Amino acid sequence: MTHKKEEDIIKSKYVAIAGNIGAGKSSLTALLGKNFGWETFFESVDNNPYLSDFYEDMRRWSFNLQIYFLSSRFRHQKEMLESDRSLIQDRTIYEDVEIFAKNLHNMNLMSDRDFKNYSALFEQMSYYLRPPDLLIYLRAEVPTLVRQIQSRGRDYENTIRIEYLESLNKLYEDWVDRYEHEKLIINTDNLDFVNNKEDLGQVIELVEQRLFGLFN
């Protein structure tokens, strides 16, 4: 009987990291990508032409921002489907419609017409999507999110309101509870996987168990 080498198994994996603003998605994406030798795909933030305007006037720019994110992540999905390498993604396309666009609509910051149009567009895109082999959800309470948002010092994030983060957290919990594919929930309030090697080791071990465990 021929056994696959671990590196051959790893090549077939698609992992995605989900979580609220400031949960540590980008940092963990980079760290896991480096550890496992996975190709990394990051959310477009620094070169996003709408993000700064959005935080200044959410009602005016909500639809524009969400369309930008949807387009960017769908492009990433296309690139990932064409790749035969293992890869890890910072935030999924599902979060755009399930969390951020829905939250803007709930807060009356996106009109019924725009949300309906946006949702219809996503529904058409969804036929071409491949769900991750493993979704890693970084769960964090709002004080943790605020501390980490402040520590990275992005000027446009200074206007984010506590209520906004709280409402996103509620939608995340609802979505993750309904998510039907393989998932790993990591509580990050007492973890520092960026600066503490033991904490990072714990996360890596959990990921290895889910992806390469005895029954996988």
mmCIF file of the C-alpha atoms, coordinates in Angstrom:
data_MODEL
# 
_entry.id   MODEL 
# 
loop_
_atom_site.group_PDB 
_atom_site.id 
_atom_site.type_symbol 
_atom_site.label_atom_id 
_atom_site.label_alt_id 
_atom_site.label_comp_id 
_atom_site.label_asym_id 
_atom_site.label_entity_id 
_atom_site.label_seq_id 
_atom_site.pdbx_PDB_ins_code 
_atom_site.Cartn_x 
_atom_site.Cartn_y 
_atom_site.Cartn_z 
_atom_site.occupancy 
_atom_site.B_iso_or_equiv 
_atom_site.pdbx_formal_charge 
_atom_site.auth_seq_id 
_atom_site.auth_comp_id 
_atom_site.auth_asym_id 
_atom_site.auth_atom_id 
_atom_site.pdbx_PDB_model_num 
ATOM 1   C CA . MET A 1 1   ? 0.000   0.000  0.000   1.00 0.00 ? 1   MET A CA 1 
ATOM 2   C CA . THR A 1 2   ? 1.385   3.409  -0.996  1.00 0.00 ? 2   THR A CA 1 
ATOM 3   C CA . HIS A 1 3   ? 1.203   6.169  1.600   1.00 0.00 ? 3   HIS A CA 1 
ATOM 4   C CA . LYS A 1 4   ? 1.168   9.834  0.651   1.00 0.00 ? 4   LYS A CA 1 
ATOM 5   C CA . LYS A 1 5   ? 3.927   11.961 2.064   1.00 0.00 ? 5   LYS A CA 1 
ATOM 6   C CA . GLU A 1 6   ? 2.718   14.662 4.454   1.00 0.00 ? 6   GLU A CA 1 
ATOM 7   C CA . GLU A 1 7   ? 3.832   17.406 2.039   1.00 0.00 ? 7   GLU A CA 1 
ATOM 8   C CA . ASP A 1 8   ? 1.666   15.854 -0.691  1.00 0.00 ? 8   ASP A CA 1 
ATOM 9   C CA . ILE A 1 9   ? -1.341  15.897 1.639   1.00 0.00 ? 9   ILE A CA 1 
ATOM 10  C CA . ILE A 1 10  ? -0.652  19.479 2.656   1.00 0.00 ? 10  ILE A CA 1 
ATOM 11  C CA . LYS A 1 11  ? -0.596  20.644 -0.966  1.00 0.00 ? 11  LYS A CA 1 
ATOM 12  C CA . SER A 1 12  ? -4.276  19.843 -1.362  1.00 0.00 ? 12  SER A CA 1 
ATOM 13  C CA . LYS A 1 13  ? -5.466  21.968 1.568   1.00 0.00 ? 13  LYS A CA 1 
ATOM 14  C CA . TYR A 1 14  ? -7.394  25.220 1.486   1.00 0.00 ? 14  TYR A CA 1 
ATOM 15  C CA . VAL A 1 15  ? -7.650  26.979 4.853   1.00 0.00 ? 15  VAL A CA 1 
ATOM 16  C CA . ALA A 1 16  ? -9.434  30.255 5.599   1.00 0.00 ? 16  ALA A CA 1 
ATOM 17  C CA . ILE A 1 17  ? -9.354  32.451 8.687   1.00 0.00 ? 17  ILE A CA 1 
ATOM 18  C CA . ALA A 1 18  ? -12.503 34.318 9.752   1.00 0.00 ? 18  ALA A CA 1 
ATOM 19  C CA . GLY A 1 19  ? -13.064 36.845 12.493  1.00 0.00 ? 19  GLY A CA 1 
ATOM 20  C CA . ASN A 1 20  ? -14.032 40.364 13.451  1.00 0.00 ? 20  ASN A CA 1 
ATOM 21  C CA . ILE A 1 21  ? -11.948 43.483 12.812  1.00 0.00 ? 21  ILE A CA 1 
ATOM 22  C CA . GLY A 1 22  ? -8.826  43.262 14.979  1.00 0.00 ? 22  GLY A CA 1 
ATOM 23  C CA . ALA A 1 23  ? -9.162  39.556 15.773  1.00 0.00 ? 23  ALA A CA 1 
ATOM 24  C CA . GLY A 1 24  ? -5.702  38.770 14.379  1.00 0.00 ? 24  GLY A CA 1 
ATOM 25  C CA . LYS A 1 25  ? -6.606  37.198 11.031  1.00 0.00 ? 25  LYS A CA 1 
ATOM 26  C CA . SER A 1 26  ? -3.792  38.713 8.969   1.00 0.00 ? 26  SER A CA 1 
ATOM 27  C CA . SER A 1 27  ? -1.154  37.904 11.572  1.00 0.00 ? 27  SER A CA 1 
ATOM 28  C CA . LEU A 1 28  ? -2.262  34.292 11.910  1.00 0.00 ? 28  LEU A CA 1 
ATOM 29  C CA . THR A 1 29  ? -2.551  33.914 8.133   1.00 0.00 ? 29  THR A CA 1 
ATOM 30  C CA . ALA A 1 30  ? 1.087   34.949 7.774   1.00 0.00 ? 30  ALA A CA 1 
ATOM 31  C CA . LEU A 1 31  ? 2.272   32.765 10.661  1.00 0.00 ? 31  LEU A CA 1 
ATOM 32  C CA . LEU A 1 32  ? 0.451   29.616 9.527   1.00 0.00 ? 32  LEU A CA 1 
ATOM 33  C CA . GLY A 1 33  ? 1.458   30.219 5.926   1.00 0.00 ? 33  GLY A CA 1 
ATOM 34  C CA . LYS A 1 34  ? 5.101   30.389 6.978   1.00 0.00 ? 34  LYS A CA 1 
ATOM 35  C CA . ASN A 1 35  ? 4.865   27.363 9.274   1.00 0.00 ? 35  ASN A CA 1 
ATOM 36  C CA . PHE A 1 36  ? 3.183   25.046 6.756   1.00 0.00 ? 36  PHE A CA 1 
ATOM 37  C CA . GLY A 1 37  ? 4.654   26.535 3.575   1.00 0.00 ? 37  GLY A CA 1 
ATOM 38  C CA . TRP A 1 38  ? 1.235   27.591 2.332   1.00 0.00 ? 38  TRP A CA 1 
ATOM 39  C CA . GLU A 1 39  ? 0.549   30.327 -0.198  1.00 0.00 ? 39  GLU A CA 1 
ATOM 40  C CA . THR A 1 40  ? -1.114  33.311 1.510   1.00 0.00 ? 40  THR A CA 1 
ATOM 41  C CA . PHE A 1 41  ? -3.990  35.486 0.315   1.00 0.00 ? 41  PHE A CA 1 
ATOM 42  C CA . PHE A 1 42  ? -4.652  38.687 2.257   1.00 0.00 ? 42  PHE A CA 1 
ATOM 43  C CA . GLU A 1 43  ? -7.602  41.029 2.430   1.00 0.00 ? 43  GLU A CA 1 
ATOM 44  C CA . SER A 1 44  ? -7.104  44.246 0.443   1.00 0.00 ? 44  SER A CA 1 
ATOM 45  C CA . VAL A 1 45  ? -6.814  46.943 3.129   1.00 0.00 ? 45  VAL A CA 1 
ATOM 46  C CA . ASP A 1 46  ? -3.923  49.333 2.566   1.00 0.00 ? 46  ASP A CA 1 
ATOM 47  C CA . ASN A 1 47  ? -4.725  49.764 -1.144  1.00 0.00 ? 47  ASN A CA 1 
ATOM 48  C CA . ASN A 1 48  ? -8.501  49.845 -0.650  1.00 0.00 ? 48  ASN A CA 1 
ATOM 49  C CA . PRO A 1 49  ? -9.830  53.027 -2.327  1.00 0.00 ? 49  PRO A CA 1 
ATOM 50  C CA . TYR A 1 50  ? -13.050 53.108 -0.254  1.00 0.00 ? 50  TYR A CA 1 
ATOM 51  C CA . LEU A 1 51  ? -12.117 52.104 3.282   1.00 0.00 ? 51  LEU A CA 1 
ATOM 52  C CA . SER A 1 52  ? -11.113 55.498 4.645   1.00 0.00 ? 52  SER A CA 1 
ATOM 53  C CA . ASP A 1 53  ? -14.182 57.189 3.115   1.00 0.00 ? 53  ASP A CA 1 
ATOM 54  C CA . PHE A 1 54  ? -16.398 54.417 4.446   1.00 0.00 ? 54  PHE A CA 1 
ATOM 55  C CA . TYR A 1 55  ? -15.404 54.969 8.072   1.00 0.00 ? 55  TYR A CA 1 
ATOM 56  C CA . GLU A 1 56  ? -16.056 58.695 7.616   1.00 0.00 ? 56  GLU A CA 1 
ATOM 57  C CA . ASP A 1 57  ? -19.483 58.216 6.029   1.00 0.00 ? 57  ASP A CA 1 
ATOM 58  C CA . MET A 1 58  ? -20.746 54.617 6.195   1.00 0.00 ? 58  MET A CA 1 
ATOM 59  C CA . ARG A 1 59  ? -24.134 55.296 4.645   1.00 0.00 ? 59  ARG A CA 1 
ATOM 60  C CA . ARG A 1 60  ? -22.651 56.944 1.549   1.00 0.00 ? 60  ARG A CA 1 
ATOM 61  C CA . TRP A 1 61  ? -19.906 54.385 0.881   1.00 0.00 ? 61  TRP A CA 1 
ATOM 62  C CA . SER A 1 62  ? -21.280 51.088 2.239   1.00 0.00 ? 62  SER A CA 1 
ATOM 63  C CA . PHE A 1 63  ? -22.401 49.647 -1.092  1.00 0.00 ? 63  PHE A CA 1 
ATOM 64  C CA . ASN A 1 64  ? -19.223 50.727 -2.884  1.00 0.00 ? 64  ASN A CA 1 
ATOM 65  C CA . LEU A 1 65  ? -17.018 49.193 -0.210  1.00 0.00 ? 65  LEU A CA 1 
ATOM 66  C CA . GLN A 1 66  ? -18.861 45.882 -0.142  1.00 0.00 ? 66  GLN A CA 1 
ATOM 67  C CA . ILE A 1 67  ? -18.785 45.562 -3.918  1.00 0.00 ? 67  ILE A CA 1 
ATOM 68  C CA . TYR A 1 68  ? -15.030 46.217 -3.838  1.00 0.00 ? 68  TYR A CA 1 
ATOM 69  C CA . PHE A 1 69  ? -14.474 43.512 -1.214  1.00 0.00 ? 69  PHE A CA 1 
ATOM 70  C CA . LEU A 1 70  ? -16.741 41.067 -3.044  1.00 0.00 ? 70  LEU A CA 1 
ATOM 71  C CA . SER A 1 71  ? -14.890 41.618 -6.315  1.00 0.00 ? 71  SER A CA 1 
ATOM 72  C CA . SER A 1 72  ? -11.477 41.344 -4.657  1.00 0.00 ? 72  SER A CA 1 
ATOM 73  C CA . ARG A 1 73  ? -12.262 38.129 -2.828  1.00 0.00 ? 73  ARG A CA 1 
ATOM 74  C CA . PHE A 1 74  ? -13.964 36.544 -5.825  1.00 0.00 ? 74  PHE A CA 1 
ATOM 75  C CA . ARG A 1 75  ? -10.786 37.257 -7.818  1.00 0.00 ? 75  ARG A CA 1 
ATOM 76  C CA . HIS A 1 76  ? -8.820  35.529 -5.058  1.00 0.00 ? 76  HIS A CA 1 
ATOM 77  C CA . GLN A 1 77  ? -11.207 32.580 -5.241  1.00 0.00 ? 77  GLN A CA 1 
ATOM 78  C CA . LYS A 1 78  ? -10.569 32.271 -8.981  1.00 0.00 ? 78  LYS A CA 1 
ATOM 79  C CA . GLU A 1 79  ? -6.801  32.337 -8.442  1.00 0.00 ? 79  GLU A CA 1 
ATOM 80  C CA . MET A 1 80  ? -7.068  29.751 -5.666  1.00 0.00 ? 80  MET A CA 1 
ATOM 81  C CA . LEU A 1 81  ? -9.167  27.377 -7.749  1.00 0.00 ? 81  LEU A CA 1 
ATOM 82  C CA . GLU A 1 82  ? -6.553  27.555 -10.493 1.00 0.00 ? 82  GLU A CA 1 
ATOM 83  C CA . SER A 1 83  ? -3.713  26.744 -8.086  1.00 0.00 ? 83  SER A CA 1 
ATOM 84  C CA . ASP A 1 84  ? -2.590  23.242 -7.142  1.00 0.00 ? 84  ASP A CA 1 
ATOM 85  C CA . ARG A 1 85  ? -0.741  24.519 -4.076  1.00 0.00 ? 85  ARG A CA 1 
ATOM 86  C CA . SER A 1 86  ? -1.950  24.560 -0.510  1.00 0.00 ? 86  SER A CA 1 
ATOM 87  C CA . LEU A 1 87  ? -3.118  27.997 0.549   1.00 0.00 ? 87  LEU A CA 1 
ATOM 88  C CA . ILE A 1 88  ? -4.496  30.046 3.406   1.00 0.00 ? 88  ILE A CA 1 
ATOM 89  C CA . GLN A 1 89  ? -6.837  33.032 3.094   1.00 0.00 ? 89  GLN A CA 1 
ATOM 90  C CA . ASP A 1 90  ? -7.323  36.061 5.345   1.00 0.00 ? 90  ASP A CA 1 
ATOM 91  C CA . ARG A 1 91  ? -11.136 36.416 5.627   1.00 0.00 ? 91  ARG A CA 1 
ATOM 92  C CA . THR A 1 92  ? -13.605 34.566 3.425   1.00 0.00 ? 92  THR A CA 1 
ATOM 93  C CA . ILE A 1 93  ? -16.005 35.804 0.796   1.00 0.00 ? 93  ILE A CA 1 
ATOM 94  C CA . TYR A 1 94  ? -18.866 34.404 2.888   1.00 0.00 ? 94  TYR A CA 1 
ATOM 95  C CA . GLU A 1 95  ? -18.218 36.991 5.604   1.00 0.00 ? 95  GLU A CA 1 
ATOM 96  C CA . ASP A 1 96  ? -18.912 39.810 3.162   1.00 0.00 ? 96  ASP A CA 1 
ATOM 97  C CA . VAL A 1 97  ? -22.559 38.873 2.751   1.00 0.00 ? 97  VAL A CA 1 
ATOM 98  C CA . GLU A 1 98  ? -23.195 37.041 6.037   1.00 0.00 ? 98  GLU A CA 1 
ATOM 99  C CA . ILE A 1 99  ? -21.566 39.621 8.303   1.00 0.00 ? 99  ILE A CA 1 
ATOM 100 C CA . PHE A 1 100 ? -20.586 42.992 6.897   1.00 0.00 ? 100 PHE A CA 1 
ATOM 101 C CA . ALA A 1 101 ? -23.224 43.706 4.258   1.00 0.00 ? 101 ALA A CA 1 
ATOM 102 C CA . LYS A 1 102 ? -25.946 42.234 6.477   1.00 0.00 ? 102 LYS A CA 1 
ATOM 103 C CA . ASN A 1 103 ? -24.799 44.380 9.398   1.00 0.00 ? 103 ASN A CA 1 
ATOM 104 C CA . LEU A 1 104 ? -24.824 47.540 7.299   1.00 0.00 ? 104 LEU A CA 1 
ATOM 105 C CA . HIS A 1 105 ? -28.330 46.705 6.135   1.00 0.00 ? 105 HIS A CA 1 
ATOM 106 C CA . ASN A 1 106 ? -29.477 46.002 9.700   1.00 0.00 ? 106 ASN A CA 1 
ATOM 107 C CA . MET A 1 107 ? -28.076 49.380 10.794  1.00 0.00 ? 107 MET A CA 1 
ATOM 108 C CA . ASN A 1 108 ? -29.894 51.150 7.927   1.00 0.00 ? 108 ASN A CA 1 
ATOM 109 C CA . LEU A 1 109 ? -26.522 52.067 6.446   1.00 0.00 ? 109 LEU A CA 1 
ATOM 110 C CA . MET A 1 110 ? -27.283 50.125 3.266   1.00 0.00 ? 110 MET A CA 1 
ATOM 111 C CA . SER A 1 111 ? -30.635 50.497 1.560   1.00 0.00 ? 111 SER A CA 1 
ATOM 112 C CA . ASP A 1 112 ? -32.998 47.593 0.925   1.00 0.00 ? 112 ASP A CA 1 
ATOM 113 C CA . ARG A 1 113 ? -32.430 48.036 -2.805  1.00 0.00 ? 113 ARG A CA 1 
ATOM 114 C CA . ASP A 1 114 ? -28.641 47.939 -2.540  1.00 0.00 ? 114 ASP A CA 1 
ATOM 115 C CA . PHE A 1 115 ? -28.646 44.973 -0.171  1.00 0.00 ? 115 PHE A CA 1 
ATOM 116 C CA . LYS A 1 116 ? -31.018 43.023 -2.434  1.00 0.00 ? 116 LYS A CA 1 
ATOM 117 C CA . ASN A 1 117 ? -28.806 43.781 -5.449  1.00 0.00 ? 117 ASN A CA 1 
ATOM 118 C CA . TYR A 1 118 ? -25.666 42.854 -3.529  1.00 0.00 ? 118 TYR A CA 1 
ATOM 119 C CA . SER A 1 119 ? -27.144 39.587 -2.221  1.00 0.00 ? 119 SER A CA 1 
ATOM 120 C CA . ALA A 1 120 ? -28.317 38.578 -5.694  1.00 0.00 ? 120 ALA A CA 1 
ATOM 121 C CA . LEU A 1 121 ? -24.828 39.157 -7.067  1.00 0.00 ? 121 LEU A CA 1 
ATOM 122 C CA . PHE A 1 122 ? -23.286 37.027 -4.318  1.00 0.00 ? 122 PHE A CA 1 
ATOM 123 C CA . GLU A 1 123 ? -25.809 34.246 -4.918  1.00 0.00 ? 123 GLU A CA 1 
ATOM 124 C CA . GLN A 1 124 ? -24.707 34.020 -8.552  1.00 0.00 ? 124 GLN A CA 1 
ATOM 125 C CA . MET A 1 125 ? -21.035 34.000 -7.513  1.00 0.00 ? 125 MET A CA 1 
ATOM 126 C CA . SER A 1 126 ? -21.614 31.299 -4.905  1.00 0.00 ? 126 SER A CA 1 
ATOM 127 C CA . TYR A 1 127 ? -22.053 28.627 -7.587  1.00 0.00 ? 127 TYR A CA 1 
ATOM 128 C CA . TYR A 1 128 ? -18.361 29.024 -8.449  1.00 0.00 ? 128 TYR A CA 1 
ATOM 129 C CA . LEU A 1 129 ? -17.033 28.944 -4.885  1.00 0.00 ? 129 LEU A CA 1 
ATOM 130 C CA . ARG A 1 130 ? -15.160 26.170 -3.120  1.00 0.00 ? 130 ARG A CA 1 
ATOM 131 C CA . PRO A 1 131 ? -15.621 26.049 0.661   1.00 0.00 ? 131 PRO A CA 1 
ATOM 132 C CA . PRO A 1 132 ? -12.414 25.819 2.704   1.00 0.00 ? 132 PRO A CA 1 
ATOM 133 C CA . ASP A 1 133 ? -11.179 22.433 3.880   1.00 0.00 ? 133 ASP A CA 1 
ATOM 134 C CA . LEU A 1 134 ? -10.945 24.146 7.256   1.00 0.00 ? 134 LEU A CA 1 
ATOM 135 C CA . LEU A 1 135 ? -12.434 27.424 8.468   1.00 0.00 ? 135 LEU A CA 1 
ATOM 136 C CA . ILE A 1 136 ? -10.620 28.880 11.481  1.00 0.00 ? 136 ILE A CA 1 
ATOM 137 C CA . TYR A 1 137 ? -12.812 31.314 13.404  1.00 0.00 ? 137 TYR A CA 1 
ATOM 138 C CA . LEU A 1 138 ? -10.946 33.663 15.746  1.00 0.00 ? 138 LEU A CA 1 
ATOM 139 C CA . ARG A 1 139 ? -13.389 34.491 18.526  1.00 0.00 ? 139 ARG A CA 1 
ATOM 140 C CA . ALA A 1 140 ? -12.619 37.656 20.514  1.00 0.00 ? 140 ALA A CA 1 
ATOM 141 C CA . GLU A 1 141 ? -14.535 39.891 22.889  1.00 0.00 ? 141 GLU A CA 1 
ATOM 142 C CA . VAL A 1 142 ? -14.868 43.578 22.009  1.00 0.00 ? 142 VAL A CA 1 
ATOM 143 C CA . PRO A 1 143 ? -12.224 44.816 24.536  1.00 0.00 ? 143 PRO A CA 1 
ATOM 144 C CA . THR A 1 144 ? -9.680  42.503 22.862  1.00 0.00 ? 144 THR A CA 1 
ATOM 145 C CA . LEU A 1 145 ? -10.660 43.795 19.432  1.00 0.00 ? 145 LEU A CA 1 
ATOM 146 C CA . VAL A 1 146 ? -10.383 47.423 20.547  1.00 0.00 ? 146 VAL A CA 1 
ATOM 147 C CA . ARG A 1 147 ? -6.950  46.856 22.098  1.00 0.00 ? 147 ARG A CA 1 
ATOM 148 C CA . GLN A 1 148 ? -5.609  45.202 18.964  1.00 0.00 ? 148 GLN A CA 1 
ATOM 149 C CA . ILE A 1 149 ? -7.158  47.778 16.634  1.00 0.00 ? 149 ILE A CA 1 
ATOM 150 C CA . GLN A 1 150 ? -5.534  50.565 18.630  1.00 0.00 ? 150 GLN A CA 1 
ATOM 151 C CA . SER A 1 151 ? -2.158  48.801 18.696  1.00 0.00 ? 151 SER A CA 1 
ATOM 152 C CA . ARG A 1 152 ? -1.896  48.671 14.894  1.00 0.00 ? 152 ARG A CA 1 
ATOM 153 C CA . GLY A 1 153 ? -2.559  52.401 14.611  1.00 0.00 ? 153 GLY A CA 1 
ATOM 154 C CA . ARG A 1 154 ? -4.540  52.740 11.384  1.00 0.00 ? 154 ARG A CA 1 
ATOM 155 C CA . ASP A 1 155 ? -5.933  56.285 11.332  1.00 0.00 ? 155 ASP A CA 1 
ATOM 156 C CA . TYR A 1 156 ? -9.145  55.384 9.500   1.00 0.00 ? 156 TYR A CA 1 
ATOM 157 C CA . GLU A 1 157 ? -10.026 52.813 12.184  1.00 0.00 ? 157 GLU A CA 1 
ATOM 158 C CA . ASN A 1 158 ? -10.113 55.448 14.937  1.00 0.00 ? 158 ASN A CA 1 
ATOM 159 C CA . THR A 1 159 ? -13.744 56.179 14.096  1.00 0.00 ? 159 THR A CA 1 
ATOM 160 C CA . ILE A 1 160 ? -14.955 52.575 14.549  1.00 0.00 ? 160 ILE A CA 1 
ATOM 161 C CA . ARG A 1 161 ? -17.655 52.505 17.226  1.00 0.00 ? 161 ARG A CA 1 
ATOM 162 C CA . ILE A 1 162 ? -17.990 49.915 19.975  1.00 0.00 ? 162 ILE A CA 1 
ATOM 163 C CA . GLU A 1 163 ? -21.573 49.245 18.915  1.00 0.00 ? 163 GLU A CA 1 
ATOM 164 C CA . TYR A 1 164 ? -20.394 48.432 15.410  1.00 0.00 ? 164 TYR A CA 1 
ATOM 165 C CA . LEU A 1 165 ? -17.947 45.793 16.678  1.00 0.00 ? 165 LEU A CA 1 
ATOM 166 C CA . GLU A 1 166 ? -20.596 44.344 19.011  1.00 0.00 ? 166 GLU A CA 1 
ATOM 167 C CA . SER A 1 167 ? -23.110 43.944 16.203  1.00 0.00 ? 167 SER A CA 1 
ATOM 168 C CA . LEU A 1 168 ? -20.497 42.280 14.003  1.00 0.00 ? 168 LEU A CA 1 
ATOM 169 C CA . ASN A 1 169 ? -19.641 39.841 16.786  1.00 0.00 ? 169 ASN A CA 1 
ATOM 170 C CA . LYS A 1 170 ? -23.297 38.812 17.112  1.00 0.00 ? 170 LYS A CA 1 
ATOM 171 C CA . LEU A 1 171 ? -23.538 38.136 13.390  1.00 0.00 ? 171 LEU A CA 1 
ATOM 172 C CA . TYR A 1 172 ? -20.281 36.178 13.453  1.00 0.00 ? 172 TYR A CA 1 
ATOM 173 C CA . GLU A 1 173 ? -21.535 33.927 16.228  1.00 0.00 ? 173 GLU A CA 1 
ATOM 174 C CA . ASP A 1 174 ? -24.781 33.291 14.367  1.00 0.00 ? 174 ASP A CA 1 
ATOM 175 C CA . TRP A 1 175 ? -22.981 32.537 11.106  1.00 0.00 ? 175 TRP A CA 1 
ATOM 176 C CA . VAL A 1 176 ? -20.352 30.241 12.623  1.00 0.00 ? 176 VAL A CA 1 
ATOM 177 C CA . ASP A 1 177 ? -23.087 28.349 14.467  1.00 0.00 ? 177 ASP A CA 1 
ATOM 178 C CA . ARG A 1 178 ? -24.852 27.746 11.117  1.00 0.00 ? 178 ARG A CA 1 
ATOM 179 C CA . TYR A 1 179 ? -21.666 26.998 9.150   1.00 0.00 ? 179 TYR A CA 1 
ATOM 180 C CA . GLU A 1 180 ? -21.936 23.389 7.941   1.00 0.00 ? 180 GLU A CA 1 
ATOM 181 C CA . HIS A 1 181 ? -18.385 22.640 6.798   1.00 0.00 ? 181 HIS A CA 1 
ATOM 182 C CA . GLU A 1 182 ? -15.243 21.797 8.790   1.00 0.00 ? 182 GLU A CA 1 
ATOM 183 C CA . LYS A 1 183 ? -14.454 24.533 11.322  1.00 0.00 ? 183 LYS A CA 1 
ATOM 184 C CA . LEU A 1 184 ? -12.127 25.271 14.214  1.00 0.00 ? 184 LEU A CA 1 
ATOM 185 C CA . ILE A 1 185 ? -13.078 27.918 16.789  1.00 0.00 ? 185 ILE A CA 1 
ATOM 186 C CA . ILE A 1 186 ? -10.191 29.524 18.675  1.00 0.00 ? 186 ILE A CA 1 
ATOM 187 C CA . ASN A 1 187 ? -10.824 31.837 21.615  1.00 0.00 ? 187 ASN A CA 1 
ATOM 188 C CA . THR A 1 188 ? -8.138  34.516 21.342  1.00 0.00 ? 188 THR A CA 1 
ATOM 189 C CA . ASP A 1 189 ? -8.818  36.747 24.364  1.00 0.00 ? 189 ASP A CA 1 
ATOM 190 C CA . ASN A 1 190 ? -6.075  35.049 26.356  1.00 0.00 ? 190 ASN A CA 1 
ATOM 191 C CA . LEU A 1 191 ? -3.818  34.121 23.434  1.00 0.00 ? 191 LEU A CA 1 
ATOM 192 C CA . ASP A 1 192 ? -0.902  36.053 21.929  1.00 0.00 ? 192 ASP A CA 1 
ATOM 193 C CA . PHE A 1 193 ? 0.189   33.924 18.986  1.00 0.00 ? 193 PHE A CA 1 
ATOM 194 C CA . VAL A 1 194 ? 2.167   36.841 17.532  1.00 0.00 ? 194 VAL A CA 1 
ATOM 195 C CA . ASN A 1 195 ? 4.549   37.335 20.460  1.00 0.00 ? 195 ASN A CA 1 
ATOM 196 C CA . ASN A 1 196 ? 4.229   34.068 22.396  1.00 0.00 ? 196 ASN A CA 1 
ATOM 197 C CA . LYS A 1 197 ? 5.670   30.972 20.726  1.00 0.00 ? 197 LYS A CA 1 
ATOM 198 C CA . GLU A 1 198 ? 3.816   28.638 23.081  1.00 0.00 ? 198 GLU A CA 1 
ATOM 199 C CA . ASP A 1 199 ? 0.482   30.193 22.129  1.00 0.00 ? 199 ASP A CA 1 
ATOM 200 C CA . LEU A 1 200 ? 1.339   29.903 18.440  1.00 0.00 ? 200 LEU A CA 1 
ATOM 201 C CA . GLY A 1 201 ? 2.355   26.295 19.004  1.00 0.00 ? 201 GLY A CA 1 
ATOM 202 C CA . GLN A 1 202 ? -1.046  25.565 20.528  1.00 0.00 ? 202 GLN A CA 1 
ATOM 203 C CA . VAL A 1 203 ? -2.807  27.002 17.485  1.00 0.00 ? 203 VAL A CA 1 
ATOM 204 C CA . ILE A 1 204 ? -0.568  25.075 15.070  1.00 0.00 ? 204 ILE A CA 1 
ATOM 205 C CA . GLU A 1 205 ? -1.263  21.856 16.948  1.00 0.00 ? 205 GLU A CA 1 
ATOM 206 C CA . LEU A 1 206 ? -5.019  22.412 16.758  1.00 0.00 ? 206 LEU A CA 1 
ATOM 207 C CA . VAL A 1 207 ? -4.801  23.052 13.004  1.00 0.00 ? 207 VAL A CA 1 
ATOM 208 C CA . GLU A 1 208 ? -2.662  19.950 12.465  1.00 0.00 ? 208 GLU A CA 1 
ATOM 209 C CA . GLN A 1 209 ? -5.145  17.809 14.384  1.00 0.00 ? 209 GLN A CA 1 
ATOM 210 C CA . ARG A 1 210 ? -8.035  19.006 12.240  1.00 0.00 ? 210 ARG A CA 1 
ATOM 211 C CA . LEU A 1 211 ? -6.252  18.746 8.890   1.00 0.00 ? 211 LEU A CA 1 
ATOM 212 C CA . PHE A 1 212 ? -3.940  15.793 9.359   1.00 0.00 ? 212 PHE A CA 1 
ATOM 213 C CA . GLY A 1 213 ? -5.479  13.918 12.295  1.00 0.00 ? 213 GLY A CA 1 
ATOM 214 C CA . LEU A 1 214 ? -5.878  10.153 12.532  1.00 0.00 ? 214 LEU A CA 1 
ATOM 215 C CA . PHE A 1 215 ? -9.333  10.055 10.951  1.00 0.00 ? 215 PHE A CA 1 
ATOM 216 C CA . ASN A 1 216 ? -8.719  12.593 8.150   1.00 0.00 ? 216 ASN A CA 1 
# 
